[in-house]
Each structure stands twice: as C-alpha cells, then as structure tokens.
C-alpha cells in the first residue's frame, strides 16, 4: 500500500496569512516541506483521497496526483471539507453541460452515516453542496458506510469516535491506522492491534508552544489533544510499529527542522510533512 501525505497542516496552516513569526517567514521563503497545506492523504493503489481541505486543489497539483476516483470523509469540520469544490475541478466540463451533457464518471464518496449527514448539511440557500454535486451535476455518487468498505484488495474499516472517524486500511496482512482529527478519547478496538503504521493528529507535541505559551496541565486543550506521552501509550498498548504525527498546527510554533530534531527523542515516531510517502 502506497500512501502520500498531501497535507500535514492543521486548522491553521503554514505559513499563516499576515504572520511574520519565525516559522511563517521561513515557510514563505523555503516552501515545502517547511510550508504545510490542510490535512489530507492519498492512497495511490486505489486513487482514494481522504478529506478535502480548502487547499486540496493546490495539494493535488503540487504532488502531481493525476487520478481521484474515490473520496472518504473523516468528519464535517471546515478544514476537512471546505475544499469540496474539487469535485467540480476534477469532473465538470462546462462546455458539454452547456449542450445538456452531464458528467458520466462520478467520484465515489464514502462516510459514516452520521458524518455523511453532517457534511450533507453544509449548504447555501439553494440546498446542500453535496446534493448539488450528486443530484444536479452527477459529479459524485455518495454511499454511507456502516462499518467496512472493500476497494480492490484494500479493506477500509470505519470506526466512529464522537463526530469523527478513525480509519483502518488493510492490504495483504499489512495495516495502517489513520486518525487525522478529533479522535480523543481514542476509541477501543481490536482492529488497532499490531498495526504497521498509525498516522494520527489531535496532538500537541510540546508543552510550550508559539509565543512561549505554556499549555498547563489543567488547560482544557488537553481534553481535545493528546500529549506525546499519550501517543506513546497508544503505540505501546496496541503494539504499533511506527507512528506519524500529522495535523500539525502553525500555533505549535515548530518548523520542519524542529520536528526532525524532536523525532529523535522518540522510538519509531516521526512528524508528517507535505509530500511524505509511506509504503507498507
């Protein structure tokens, strides 16, 4: 299984507009991997995209992704859905539409039923965006998934956690956990044991973040975000071989180089960057 991390940023990507802090200035000057787009991955084996952050078109072009046949949504948050106009960019032909010919190759879209309902509720005065893309323009075909999805030789298990989803991808005895956002408290599942990789967000990698702000132990952020200690506990509990931390916020105040140094403090833990390839 070949996975490309298209975007490793969080709600606040890097560089942040109008910000002149050290890491934003560096990201503007050097570009990727110092710069980070919104959180998304691409499974090359099956042309599958997970989530559509607002800059997903830029990410697809930058990483030269030439085919998207399937999309799955983890949850409704804008930093994971607001780039859904990518469906138009990928499929619509306005010249043909002008003479009554609609798209005949819709993109398959999958999500847990509750996640689908949440994303379906994103709308304008005319109705749901997803409804327009499916029912009017035939750009997508939506299928709610209760538990598992089989695409060729890859099995995808959808595990609900609050309003979000943890995905487990399996192929030829290999296993990848993808838990991009809003996954604390982490759900219990036998599926997680003995995974080859876990790519996980919702993590604050250091206690002192941007502008020397100390995230005290009683700060409510810790109810939403994991500490590195908690990540290591999950790694040990489920006997996960390698962990990659993604959804890295600009607000953490760390650059690509800082994360490389931080990774040296942990066993088989690295930090994602845009364009990172994972093969299992």
N, C-alpha and C positions, 0 to 999 in steps of 0.2 A: 504494500500500500504506500502510495506516494502522496504526501501532504505538503502543501505550500502555505505558509502563514502570509496571507496577503496584507493584513494589517494587525499590528500588535498594540496599537494605542487604545486609550480608554475613552471616557466621556469627553475629556479634554485632550485632544490630540497634540502632536508635537511637530512643528512649533505652534504655539498658541498665538492667535491673532493679537497684534499690538503689544505683545510681551517682549521685553528686552532683557529677560533673565539670561543667565549663562547658557542654559541648555537650549533655549529657544534660538538665541543668536547662533549658537553652534549648529543647530539643525538647519537653519536657513542657509548657512554658509556651505555645509558639507552634504546636505541632503541625506538620503537613506544610506546606512541604517540608523543614522542619528535622528532622522525625522520618522514619524510614525503616523500611519493612517488608522482609520477606525477598525475595530476588531472583526476579523473575518478569516476563515481558512477555505482552502480549495482542495478537494480530493481528486487528484488527477486521473485516477483509474476510472472514475465514473462521471467526470465533468460536473462535479457537485460542489456547490457554493453554500457555505453556512453563513447566513445573515447578510444583510445589505446595508451597511453603514452609509452615511451620506456621501462619502468619497469613494464608494466602491467602483464607480466607472474609472476613476483615476487609477485605483489599485489594479484593476483588471488590465488596463492598458500598460501600466508600468511593468507589470510582471509577465506581459505578453501571453495572457490567457486567451486562447482562441476559440474555446467552446464552453458554453454553460448550458447544460441540459436540465439540471435539477437544482433546486434551492430548498434548504430547510431553515426554518426559523427557530431560534432558541427562546425568544421572548419578544415582547412588544416594544421595549424601550427605544426611543428615537435613535440612539447611537447604534442600534442594530437593525433598524427598519427604514429609516428615513431616506435611504438611497434606493427605494423600490422602483423608482423610475428607470432603473437599469433594465427592467423588463421591456420598456419601450426601446431603449438604446439597442438591446440585443435582438429584438424581433420585429419591430414595426417597420413597414415600408409604406410611407405616406403616399407615394405615387400610386401604388396599387390600391390603397384604401380609397383614393380619390375616384377610382372607377369601380368601387364596390368589391374589391378583392381583399379579404382579411387574411391574416396570418394562418398558416396551416401546420405550424410546428410549435405548439405551445410548450413552454417550460413547465416541468412538473414541480409543484410547490408542496412541501410537506411540513406539518407541525402537529404537535399535540392538540387535541380538540380545544382546550382552553386557550392555548397560545394562538390558535387559528382565530378564535372568537375575538381575542384581544387585538390582533393585527387587522382583522376584518373591520373593527370599529374605527380604525383610522380613516377619516373621510373628509370630504368637503360638502358643500350644500347640495351637491348632486348625488351624493352617496359614497359608498366605500371605494377606496382606491383599488383594493384587490378585486372587488366586484367589477369595476370598470375594466381592469386588465383581463379578467377571465370572461365575463359575460358579454362585453361590448366588443373588445378588440381581439379576443382569443389569443392573448399573449401567454397566458398561463393556464394550467389545469391544477386546481387545488385538491389535495387529498389529506384530510385529517388522519393522523396515525395514532392508534390507541397505545401501541407498545413497540412493535418491531416493524422493520422495513427491509426487504431484501432487494438489492440492486446488483445484478450480476452475481459475483461471488463475494460481495460485501454485505454483511448483515449490520443494520443500524438499530440499536435499541434506544428508545426514548424513555428517560427516567425523569419524572416530574420533581421539581423542587420549588415550592412556592409558585410564583408565576412564571418560572423559568424552566430550563431543561438541561439535564446532563445527557450527553450522547456517548454511547459506546459503539465503536466501529470494530468489527471483527472480520478478518480475512486469513484463511489458511493457518488457523491456530494462533495468529497474532492479534493483539488487542490494543486499541487506543481509546482513552477516555478524553472527551472534550467537554470542558465545563467553563464556558467563557465568562459568565457574569451572573450575579445574583444567585449564587449557589451555596450560600451559608445560611443556616446549618446544612452541611453536606449530607445528602441522603444516605441511608444504609442500603447496600445492595451486594448480593453475591457476585454480581456481574463485574465488580471492580477488582476482585482479587486477581493477582498475578498478571496485571496488565504490563505491556511493554513500555507504554508511554502514557502520561497524563499531561494534557495541556490545560491549564487552569488559570482563571482570572480571579477577581474579587480578593486580591492580596495586596497588603501594604508591606513592601519589602524591608522598610527601615522604620524605626520609631520616630526619627526626626526627619521631617520632610521639607519641602520648599519653604524658604524664608525662615529657617530654623524653628519651624513649628513642631513642638513635641506632642505626639499623639499619646496622651496619658492613658494609663490602663483603664480608667473609668470613662474614656471618651466613647460615645455611642457608635463611632465609626467601627469599633471592634465587633459590634453585633452584626455588621454587614460584611466586613472584610476579614480575611484570615491574616494571622501573623505568619512569619516564616516558620516558627515553631509548630504551629498547627498544620502547615503544609507538610513538614517533615513527619508529623504524627500520622497524617493520612498516607503518606508514602510508605511508612513502616507498617501500618495497620493492614493495608491491602497488598503489601509486597509488590509495589510498583517499581519497575526497574529505573525509569527515568522520568523526571518532571520538568516541564517547561512552563514558566510563569508568563502569562500574556495579559492583555488588557491593562497595559502599563500607563498610568495617568501622568500627564505632564506635571501635575501637582506633587508628585513624589519627589521631583527635583533632581532626578538622576539621569545621566546621559548614557548612551550606548556603552561608552568606555567604563563608566561607573558600574553598570550591570555586569560587564565582563569581570571586573575585579570582585564584585560581590559574590558572583557564582563560585569563586574559588573557595569560599567559606563553607560550601555545602557539597555533599556527596551526590553526584548524578542529578544535580539541579542546575538548569540554565535559564536564561531570560530570553524571551522571544524578541525578534526584530523583523521588520518587514522584508519579505523575501526569504526567510528562513525555510529550508527544506527539511522535512522529516520523512524518513523511509523506514518502514518496519516490515 
